[in-house]
């Protein structure tokens, strides 16, 4: 992937519905080149799909955050199974470094969010956690 491919992906992240003409004008290349590069990126698996973010997606969870979790011993599998049953969790990520898991939490209110944090902290084997509220999200990078 070269700089033009990266610029094309960045432009699509900003507006995945942009026309080939608009993308060509933004990148300073021809429509034919944009079409060929886009086809090649899809064929190589660099671009695996396009998505839409709706108002409902954002409004669903007015309070969102990330909780980093430290687990004692070998309890990660058991804790992941317990976390899977919590409807407020949008994703559970295993990771390396200081934290064992990172969970994405979404709730309607801060009080609901706080209750989820308490439930997670009370799980047997959770020895440390750190939580950050997500204040805003930008689509483009």
Secondary structure, DSSP 8 states (H G I E B T S, - for coil): --HHHHHHHHHHHH-TT--HHHHHHHHTS-HHHHHHHHHHHHHTTS--------HHHHHTTSEEEEEEEEE-TT-HHHHHHHHHT-TTEEEEEE--SS-SEEEEEEESSHHHHHHHHHHHHTSTTEEEEEEEE-----S--
